[in-house]
Amino acid sequence: MKHHWHTGLFALISMSAISICAHALLNTLFPSNGFTISYTLWSFWSFAAALACLWRSSHCPPAVRTHWRLAAASIFLIFFAAALEAPAEIFFKATPTAASIGDFFFFSAFVPVLLAIALPEEGVFVRSTFLLDCLQAAVCSYLAFTVLFGVFPFTGAPMQGVSYEQLEFIYLSEYLVIVLLSGLRFLLGTRTASERFFFRSLLLYTSLYGITSAIYNHYVGKYNLTNGLDALNEIPSATLAFAAILAPATAAEPSRTASRPILVRLIDNARPVFLSLAVIALSAIVARQHFAVAIGFIFGVFVLYGLRASMLQSSIQNSQAALERASKSLARIALLDALTGISNRRSFDERLAMEWDRAQHTGQPLSLLLIDIDHFKRVNDTYGHQIGDLCLRHTAQILRSTFDRPADLIARYGGEEFAILLPETDSFGAFSVAGTIRAALAKEAVPTSGFLCPITVSIGVSTWNADEHANPAFYPGELLRSADRALYRAKQNGRNRVEFSAMHSLTTSRDSLFPKKSASH
């Protein structure tokens, strides 16, 4: 990227030098047509730069398309202003003494630039706020007309343009403000490579335009003379034209908002105020002659800013709500088994710990069922894994249809094993539930294409009772260990049956309370 920029900078300097040399040569060959040559080359480069910006807007990342289009609009205004000024200077050799209509378009040409500087960064662009910014930009142009001619446009009142000395000062102030804001946006508010390139090019263009225009206004335009300095006017447009053409195709980079200093972020977030400040500054100038109207514009700026802030706050709240919904959805997904749609092992472990603590405080019994599909490996080997997955989903569906208590938890414990947690259920109730499950699964075979795949299960049951297991050494792992022992015994005794296992006091450390699954099936 650095090498590319150095190459591009060399090309820009070379083409600008060639343009100046060509202009000087034409002035030497045709000394009486100095202004014709000057305006022709100026118009050519302005038009070329505008077209180059439009072309770049269709060949750049979406984040900066509007930026390049606004730059093109700015240069088209300069081209139009030059076209208005050219006849008076070329044909009538008129020496400017006051502001003209062309000066209004020259001054307004930087309003689109100011709008580009105030645009939000990638991902935060909102059409409604952009329309508010466009409205403020239009107000800036409206007030600029009043500043230059002392009357409001479209009122039919006679216009009296400011003197050339005042106009020169107004232009110089505008250049300084635009260069300062362009520099701030480039240094503090660019987050992607495409944005950095645009605002680097914009800063270079506005700086060159400010310097060359200040020289032209003071040494050329003031006396209506062509002395070679008028060739400087072509440098900014030529520079921007080649910058737009040489812009590298760069991918968007991740935002670095969090890593930037607080002051930098504060200035960056204040960018939308630039247009509002411009309206206030122009209103303050107009207030000397039209105080009530200027106050109305200033009040309108605050109304628009409040509306913009309200819209932004609403957008932030909607984004927050969407993030919360997405977070909750992801949390639910993280606790569900993807194949069966029931709770997964993580959800079971969390719920077991919670229900265990609750049972300790309330003294209510807590039962656990561990369910293993008999000969599941044989099903996979005989019918394939798709039928095996269908078998698991069918089992989960039967288990869900068997329970109607919200407090019960059905989870896929792992592989072909399921776990059912039954709060406030004693051993008799748990044993009854296990029998119901076994009968329901044996009754409803898995429907597959062409045949029925019967399912039988082995179930291990264990129950914690406050009156029987008051030993504080008991932990949730012992309830799980006890149910696992019962499941092991059910499989050892022929499968397709329910076995109950009583809890025992622990003699091992707490770290070993969650044993590995028995390998015997």
C-alpha positions as CSV (number, residue, x, y, z in Angstrom):
1,M,0.0,0.0,0.0
2,K,2.8,2.4,0.9
3,H,4.7,1.7,-2.3
4,H,1.4,2.2,-4.3
5,W,0.8,5.6,-2.6
6,H,4.4,6.8,-3.4
7,T,4.0,5.8,-7.0
8,G,0.7,7.6,-7.2
9,L,2.1,10.7,-5.6
10,F,5.0,10.8,-8.1
11,A,2.4,10.5,-10.9
12,L,0.4,13.3,-9.5
13,I,3.3,15.7,-9.2
14,S,4.5,14.7,-12.7
15,M,1.1,15.3,-14.4
16,S,0.7,18.6,-12.5
17,A,4.1,19.8,-13.7
18,I,3.3,18.8,-17.3
19,S,0.0,20.7,-17.1
20,I,1.7,23.8,-15.9
21,C,4.4,23.6,-18.6
22,A,1.7,23.1,-21.2
23,H,-0.1,26.1,-19.9
24,A,3.0,28.3,-19.9
25,L,3.9,27.1,-23.5
26,L,0.4,28.1,-24.7
27,N,0.6,31.4,-23.0
28,T,3.9,32.0,-24.8
29,L,2.6,31.1,-28.2
30,F,-0.7,32.9,-27.8
31,P,-0.1,35.8,-25.4
32,S,-3.3,37.6,-26.3
33,N,-5.5,34.7,-25.4
34,G,-4.3,34.2,-21.8
35,F,-7.7,34.0,-20.2
36,T,-9.2,31.8,-22.9
37,I,-6.3,29.3,-22.4
38,S,-6.6,29.6,-18.6
39,Y,-10.4,29.0,-18.5
40,T,-10.2,26.3,-21.1
41,L,-7.6,24.2,-19.3
42,W,-9.2,25.0,-15.9
43,S,-12.6,23.8,-17.2
44,F,-11.0,20.7,-18.8
45,W,-9.3,19.6,-15.6
46,S,-12.4,20.4,-13.5
47,F,-14.6,18.3,-15.8
48,A,-12.1,15.5,-15.9
49,A,-11.8,15.4,-12.1
50,A,-15.6,15.3,-11.7
51,L,-15.8,12.4,-14.1
52,A,-12.9,10.6,-12.4
53,C,-14.7,10.9,-9.0
54,L,-17.9,9.6,-10.5
55,W,-16.0,6.7,-12.1
56,R,-14.3,6.0,-8.8
57,S,-17.7,6.0,-7.0
58,S,-18.8,3.0,-9.0
59,H,-15.5,1.1,-8.5
60,C,-15.0,1.5,-4.7
61,P,-16.3,-0.1,-1.6
62,P,-19.9,0.9,-0.6
63,A,-18.5,2.8,2.4
64,V,-17.1,5.6,0.3
65,R,-19.3,5.7,-2.8
66,T,-21.3,8.7,-1.5
67,H,-18.0,10.5,-0.5
68,W,-16.7,10.3,-4.1
69,R,-20.1,11.4,-5.5
70,L,-20.1,14.4,-3.2
71,A,-16.6,15.3,-4.4
72,A,-17.8,15.1,-8.0
73,A,-20.7,17.4,-7.2
74,S,-18.3,19.9,-5.6
75,I,-16.1,20.0,-8.7
76,F,-19.1,20.2,-11.0
77,L,-20.1,23.4,-9.1
78,I,-16.6,24.8,-9.7
79,F,-16.9,23.9,-13.4
80,F,-20.3,25.7,-13.6
81,A,-19.0,28.7,-11.7
82,A,-16.0,29.0,-14.1
83,A,-18.4,28.8,-17.0
84,L,-20.3,31.8,-15.6
85,E,-17.2,33.8,-14.9
86,A,-15.4,33.1,-18.2
87,P,-17.4,35.4,-20.6
88,A,-16.9,38.5,-18.6
89,E,-13.2,38.1,-18.2
90,I,-12.5,36.7,-21.7
91,F,-14.7,38.9,-23.9
92,F,-15.1,42.1,-21.8
93,K,-11.8,42.1,-19.8
94,A,-13.9,43.1,-16.8
95,T,-12.0,43.8,-13.6
96,P,-14.0,42.3,-10.6
97,T,-15.0,44.8,-8.0
98,A,-17.7,42.9,-6.2
99,A,-19.1,39.4,-5.8
100,S,-20.9,37.9,-8.7
101,I,-23.2,34.9,-9.2
102,G,-20.2,32.9,-10.2
103,D,-18.7,33.6,-6.8
104,F,-21.8,32.2,-5.1
105,F,-21.2,28.9,-6.9
106,F,-17.5,29.0,-6.1
107,F,-18.3,29.5,-2.5
108,S,-21.1,26.8,-2.5
109,A,-18.8,24.3,-4.2
110,F,-17.4,23.3,-0.8
111,V,-20.7,22.6,0.8
112,P,-20.8,19.1,-0.7
113,V,-17.2,18.6,0.7
114,L,-18.4,19.7,4.1
115,L,-21.3,17.2,3.7
116,A,-18.8,14.4,2.8
117,I,-16.7,15.3,5.9
118,A,-19.8,15.0,8.1
119,L,-20.9,11.7,6.7
120,P,-21.0,8.8,9.3
121,E,-18.5,6.0,9.1
122,E,-19.2,2.6,7.4
123,G,-22.1,0.7,9.0
124,V,-23.7,3.8,10.7
125,F,-25.0,5.5,7.5
126,V,-28.7,6.2,7.9
127,R,-30.7,7.6,5.0
128,S,-32.8,9.8,7.2
129,T,-29.9,11.5,9.0
130,F,-28.2,12.0,5.6
131,L,-31.3,13.9,4.4
132,L,-31.1,16.1,7.5
133,D,-27.5,16.8,6.7
134,C,-28.5,17.7,3.1
135,L,-31.1,20.1,4.4
136,Q,-28.5,21.8,6.5
137,A,-26.2,21.9,3.5
138,A,-28.9,23.6,1.5
139,V,-29.4,26.2,4.3
140,C,-25.6,26.8,4.2
141,S,-25.9,27.7,0.5
142,Y,-28.9,29.8,1.1
143,L,-27.1,31.8,3.8
144,A,-24.0,32.0,1.7
145,F,-26.0,33.8,-1.0
146,T,-27.2,36.3,1.7
147,V,-23.7,36.9,3.0
148,L,-22.4,37.6,-0.5
149,F,-25.2,39.8,-1.8
150,G,-26.9,41.1,1.3
151,V,-30.4,39.8,0.3
152,F,-32.1,36.5,0.5
153,P,-32.4,34.5,-2.8
154,F,-35.7,34.3,-4.6
155,T,-37.1,37.5,-3.0
156,G,-36.5,39.7,-6.0
157,A,-34.7,42.4,-3.9
158,P,-31.8,44.2,-5.6
159,M,-28.5,42.5,-5.0
160,Q,-25.4,44.3,-3.8
161,G,-22.3,42.0,-3.8
162,V,-19.6,42.4,-1.2
163,S,-16.4,44.1,-2.3
164,Y,-13.6,42.2,-3.8
165,E,-11.5,42.7,-0.7
166,Q,-14.3,41.3,1.5
167,L,-14.8,38.4,-1.0
168,E,-11.1,37.5,-0.9
169,F,-11.3,37.4,2.9
170,I,-14.4,35.2,2.8
171,Y,-12.8,32.8,0.4
172,L,-9.6,32.6,2.5
173,S,-11.7,31.9,5.7
174,E,-13.6,29.2,3.8
175,Y,-10.4,27.5,2.6
176,L,-8.9,27.5,6.1
177,V,-12.0,25.9,7.6
178,I,-12.4,23.3,4.9
179,V,-8.7,22.3,5.1
180,L,-8.8,22.1,8.9
181,L,-11.9,19.9,8.9
182,S,-10.5,17.7,6.1
183,G,-7.4,17.2,8.1
184,L,-9.3,16.4,11.3
185,R,-11.4,13.8,9.4
186,F,-8.4,12.2,7.9
187,L,-6.3,12.1,11.0
188,L,-9.0,11.3,13.6
189,G,-12.0,9.8,11.8
190,T,-10.9,7.4,9.2
191,R,-11.4,3.7,10.0
192,T,-11.0,1.8,6.8
193,A,-8.4,1.8,4.0
194,S,-10.9,3.1,1.5
195,E,-11.9,6.0,3.8
196,R,-8.3,6.9,4.5
197,F,-7.5,7.1,0.9
198,F,-10.5,9.3,0.1
199,F,-9.8,11.7,2.9
200,R,-6.1,11.7,2.2
201,S,-7.0,12.7,-1.4
202,L,-9.5,15.2,-0.2
203,L,-7.0,16.8,2.2
204,L,-4.5,17.1,-0.6
205,Y,-7.1,18.6,-3.0
206,T,-8.5,21.1,-0.5
207,S,-5.0,22.2,0.6
208,L,-3.8,22.7,-3.0
209,Y,-7.1,24.4,-3.9
210,G,-6.8,26.8,-0.9
211,I,-3.2,27.7,-1.7
212,T,-3.6,28.1,-5.5
213,S,-6.9,30.0,-5.2
214,A,-5.6,32.4,-2.6
215,I,-2.6,33.2,-4.9
216,Y,-4.9,33.5,-7.9
217,N,-7.4,35.8,-6.2
218,H,-4.7,38.1,-4.8
219,Y,-2.3,38.3,-7.8
220,V,-4.4,37.4,-10.9
221,G,-8.2,37.8,-10.4
222,K,-7.9,41.1,-8.5
223,Y,-6.3,42.9,-11.5
224,N,-7.7,40.7,-14.3
225,L,-4.2,39.8,-15.5
226,T,-2.6,36.6,-16.8
227,N,0.9,36.4,-15.5
228,G,1.5,32.7,-15.5
229,L,0.1,32.2,-11.9
230,D,-3.3,31.4,-13.3
231,A,-1.8,28.0,-14.4
232,L,-1.9,27.1,-10.7
233,N,-5.7,26.7,-10.8
234,E,-5.3,23.5,-12.7
235,I,-3.2,21.7,-10.1
236,P,-5.9,20.8,-7.6
237,S,-8.3,19.4,-10.2
238,A,-5.6,17.5,-12.0
239,T,-4.4,16.1,-8.7
240,L,-7.8,14.9,-7.6
241,A,-8.5,13.4,-11.1
242,F,-5.4,11.2,-11.0
243,A,-6.0,10.4,-7.3
244,A,-9.4,9.0,-8.2
245,I,-8.0,7.0,-11.1
246,L,-5.1,5.7,-9.1
247,A,-7.1,4.8,-6.0
248,P,-6.2,1.2,-5.0
249,A,-9.0,-1.4,-4.7
250,T,-8.7,-2.0,-0.9
251,A,-10.9,-4.2,1.2
252,A,-12.6,-2.7,4.3
253,E,-10.6,-3.0,7.5
254,P,-12.1,-3.8,10.9
255,S,-13.1,-0.8,13.0
256,R,-10.6,0.4,15.5
257,T,-13.0,2.5,17.6
258,A,-12.2,0.8,20.9
259,S,-8.4,1.2,20.5
260,R,-8.4,4.9,19.8
261,P,-8.0,7.6,22.5
262,I,-11.1,9.1,24.1
263,L,-10.3,12.6,22.7
264,V,-10.0,11.1,19.2
265,R,-13.4,9.4,19.5
266,L,-14.9,12.5,21.0
267,I,-13.8,14.6,18.0
268,D,-14.8,11.9,15.6
269,N,-18.3,11.7,17.1
270,A,-18.7,15.4,16.8
271,R,-18.4,15.3,13.0
272,P,-22.2,15.7,12.4
273,V,-22.0,19.1,14.2
274,F,-19.7,20.5,11.5
275,L,-22.7,21.4,9.3
276,S,-24.6,22.8,12.2
277,L,-21.7,25.0,13.1
278,A,-21.4,26.2,9.5
279,V,-25.1,27.3,9.6
280,I,-24.6,29.0,12.9
281,A,-21.5,30.9,11.7
282,L,-23.2,32.1,8.5
283,S,-26.3,33.0,10.5
284,A,-24.2,35.1,12.8
285,I,-22.8,37.0,9.8
286,V,-26.3,37.5,8.4
287,A,-27.7,38.6,11.8
288,R,-26.2,42.1,11.4
289,Q,-28.8,42.8,8.7
290,H,-31.5,40.2,9.2
291,F,-31.4,39.4,13.0
292,A,-34.8,37.8,13.3
293,V,-34.2,35.5,10.3
294,A,-30.8,34.5,11.5
295,I,-32.2,33.6,14.9
296,G,-34.8,31.5,13.2
297,F,-32.1,29.6,11.3
298,I,-30.1,29.0,14.5
299,F,-33.2,27.8,16.3
300,G,-33.9,25.5,13.3
301,V,-30.4,24.1,13.6
302,F,-31.0,23.1,17.2
303,V,-34.4,21.5,16.2
304,L,-32.7,19.5,13.4
305,Y,-29.9,18.5,15.8
306,G,-32.4,17.4,18.4
307,L,-34.3,15.4,15.7
308,R,-31.1,13.8,14.5
309,A,-30.1,12.9,18.1
310,S,-33.5,11.4,18.7
311,M,-33.3,9.3,15.5
312,L,-29.9,8.2,16.4
313,Q,-31.0,7.3,20.0
314,S,-33.9,5.4,18.6
315,S,-31.6,3.5,16.2
316,I,-29.3,2.7,19.1
317,Q,-32.2,1.4,21.2
318,N,-33.4,-0.8,18.3
319,S,-29.9,-2.1,17.8
320,Q,-29.6,-2.9,21.5
321,A,-33.0,-4.7,21.5
322,A,-31.9,-6.7,18.5
323,L,-28.6,-7.6,20.1
324,E,-30.4,-8.7,23.3
325,R,-32.8,-10.8,21.3
326,A,-29.9,-12.3,19.4
327,S,-28.0,-12.9,22.6
328,K,-30.9,-14.7,24.2
329,S,-31.4,-16.7,21.0
330,L,-27.8,-17.7,21.0
331,A,-27.9,-18.6,24.6
332,R,-30.9,-20.9,24.0
333,I,-29.2,-22.5,21.0
334,A,-26.0,-23.0,23.1
335,L,-28.1,-25.0,25.6
336,L,-30.0,-27.2,23.0
337,D,-28.9,-30.3,21.3
338,A,-28.7,-29.7,17.6
339,L,-29.9,-33.1,16.5
340,T,-32.8,-33.7,18.9
341,G,-33.8,-30.2,19.8
342,I,-33.9,-31.0,23.5
343,S,-31.5,-29.7,26.2
344,N,-27.8,-30.7,25.9
345,R,-25.3,-31.9,28.4
346,R,-24.2,-28.3,29.3
347,S,-27.8,-27.4,30.1
348,F,-28.3,-30.6,32.1
349,D,-25.2,-29.9,34.3
350,E,-26.3,-26.3,35.0
351,R,-29.9,-27.4,35.8
352,L,-28.7,-30.3,38.0
353,A,-26.6,-28.0,40.2
354,M,-29.4,-25.5,40.5
355,E,-32.1,-28.1,41.3
356,W,-29.7,-29.7,43.8
357,D,-29.2,-26.5,45.7
358,R,-33.0,-25.9,45.7
359,A,-33.7,-29.4,47.0
360,Q,-31.2,-28.8,49.8
361,H,-33.0,-25.6,50.9
362,T,-36.6,-26.9,50.5
363,G,-36.1,-30.5,51.6
364,Q,-38.1,-31.7,48.6
365,P,-37.0,-34.9,46.9
366,L,-35.1,-34.9,43.6
367,S,-35.0,-37.8,41.2
368,L,-32.9,-38.5,38.1
369,L,-33.4,-40.9,35.3
370,L,-30.6,-42.0,32.9
371,I,-32.0,-43.7,29.8
372,D,-29.9,-45.7,27.3
373,I,-31.2,-47.0,23.9
374,D,-30.6,-50.7,23.8
375,H,-28.2,-52.0,21.1
376,F,-28.0,-48.6,19.5
377,K,-24.6,-49.4,17.9
378,R,-26.3,-52.3,16.2
379,V,-28.9,-50.0,14.7
380,N,-26.2,-47.7,13.3
381,D,-24.3,-50.7,11.9
382,T,-27.4,-52.4,10.4
383,Y,-29.4,-49.4,9.1
384,G,-26.9,-46.6,8.9
385,H,-26.3,-43.4,10.8
386,Q,-29.3,-41.6,9.2
387,I,-31.6,-44.2,10.7
388,G,-29.7,-43.9,14.0
389,D,-30.2,-40.1,14.0
390,L,-33.9,-40.7,13.2
391,C,-34.1,-43.1,16.2
392,L,-32.6,-40.4,18.5
393,R,-35.0,-37.8,17.3
394,H,-37.9,-40.2,17.7
395,T,-36.9,-41.0,21.3
396,A,-36.6,-37.4,22.2
397,Q,-40.0,-36.7,20.8
398,I,-41.6,-39.5,22.8
399,L,-39.8,-38.2,26.0
400,R,-41.2,-34.7,25.4
401,S,-44.7,-36.0,24.8
402,T,-44.6,-38.0,28.1
403,F,-43.9,-35.0,30.4
404,D,-46.1,-32.0,30.9
405,R,-44.5,-30.4,34.0
406,P,-42.5,-27.3,33.2
407,A,-40.0,-28.0,36.1
408,D,-38.9,-31.4,34.5
409,L,-35.8,-31.3,32.3
410,I,-35.2,-33.7,29.4
411,A,-31.7,-33.7,28.0
412,R,-29.5,-35.6,25.7
413,Y,-26.8,-36.7,28.0
414,G,-24.4,-38.0,25.3
415,G,-24.5,-40.4,22.4
416,E,-27.6,-42.6,22.8
417,E,-28.1,-41.6,26.4
418,F,-30.8,-39.3,27.7
419,A,-31.3,-37.8,31.2
420,I,-34.5,-36.7,32.9
421,L,-34.4,-34.5,36.0
422,L,-37.6,-34.7,38.1
423,P,-37.7,-32.0,40.9
424,E,-40.0,-32.7,43.9
425,T,-40.5,-36.3,42.8
426,D,-39.8,-39.2,45.2
427,S,-38.5,-42.7,44.3
428,F,-42.0,-44.1,43.8
429,G,-43.0,-41.3,41.3
430,A,-39.7,-41.6,39.5
431,F,-40.0,-45.3,39.1
432,S,-43.6,-44.9,37.8
433,V,-42.4,-42.3,35.2
434,A,-39.6,-44.6,34.1
435,G,-42.1,-47.4,33.5
436,T,-44.3,-45.1,31.5
437,I,-41.4,-44.1,29.3
438,R,-40.2,-47.6,28.7
439,A,-43.7,-48.7,27.7
440,A,-44.3,-45.7,25.4
441,L,-41.0,-46.3,23.5
442,A,-41.6,-50.0,23.2
443,K,-45.1,-49.2,21.8
444,E,-44.1,-46.7,19.1
445,A,-41.5,-48.1,16.8
446,V,-39.4,-45.6,14.7
447,P,-41.2,-45.1,11.3
448,T,-38.6,-45.5,8.5
449,S,-39.0,-46.0,4.8
450,G,-40.1,-49.5,4.2
451,F,-39.9,-50.9,7.8
452,L,-40.4,-50.2,11.4
453,C,-37.4,-50.0,13.8
454,P,-38.4,-51.0,17.3
455,I,-36.8,-49.2,20.3
456,T,-36.3,-50.5,23.8
457,V,-34.5,-48.7,26.5
458,S,-32.7,-49.4,29.8
459,I,-33.4,-46.9,32.6
460,G,-31.5,-46.2,35.8
461,V,-33.3,-44.3,38.6
462,S,-32.0,-42.6,41.6
463,T,-33.6,-40.3,44.2
464,W,-32.4,-37.9,46.8
465,N,-34.5,-37.5,49.9
466,A,-33.8,-35.1,52.7
467,D,-34.8,-37.5,55.5
468,E,-32.7,-40.3,54.1
469,H,-29.7,-38.4,52.8
470,A,-29.0,-35.6,55.2
471,N,-25.3,-36.2,55.0
472,P,-23.7,-32.8,54.0
473,A,-21.0,-34.7,52.1
474,F,-23.5,-35.5,49.3
475,Y,-23.1,-33.5,46.1
476,P,-25.0,-33.6,42.7
477,G,-22.4,-35.9,41.4
478,E,-23.5,-38.7,43.8
479,L,-27.1,-38.5,42.4
480,L,-25.6,-38.9,38.9
481,R,-23.3,-41.7,40.1
482,S,-26.2,-43.5,41.7
483,A,-28.4,-43.3,38.5
484,D,-25.4,-44.5,36.4
485,R,-25.0,-47.6,38.7
486,A,-28.7,-48.3,38.3
487,L,-28.5,-48.0,34.5
488,Y,-25.4,-50.3,34.4
489,R,-27.4,-52.9,36.4
490,A,-30.4,-52.6,34.0
491,K,-28.2,-53.4,31.1
492,Q,-26.5,-56.2,32.9
493,N,-29.8,-57.8,33.8
494,G,-31.0,-58.1,30.2
495,R,-31.8,-54.5,29.1
496,N,-35.3,-53.2,28.4
497,R,-35.9,-52.7,32.1
498,V,-35.9,-50.2,34.9
499,E,-33.5,-50.4,37.9
500,F,-33.3,-48.3,41.0
501,S,-30.1,-47.5,42.9
502,A,-30.0,-45.9,46.4
503,M,-27.5,-43.1,47.1
504,H,-24.5,-43.8,49.4
505,S,-22.2,-41.6,51.4
506,L,-19.1,-40.4,49.7
507,T,-15.6,-41.3,50.7
508,T,-13.9,-39.7,47.7
509,S,-12.9,-36.1,47.1
510,R,-15.3,-33.7,45.4
511,D,-13.1,-33.6,42.3
512,S,-13.9,-37.2,41.6
513,L,-17.6,-37.0,42.0
514,F,-18.3,-37.1,38.2
515,P,-17.0,-40.5,37.1
516,K,-16.4,-41.5,33.5
517,K,-19.2,-43.4,31.8
518,S,-19.2,-47.1,32.2
519,A,-17.9,-48.9,29.1
520,S,-20.3,-51.8,29.6
521,H,-23.4,-51.6,27.4
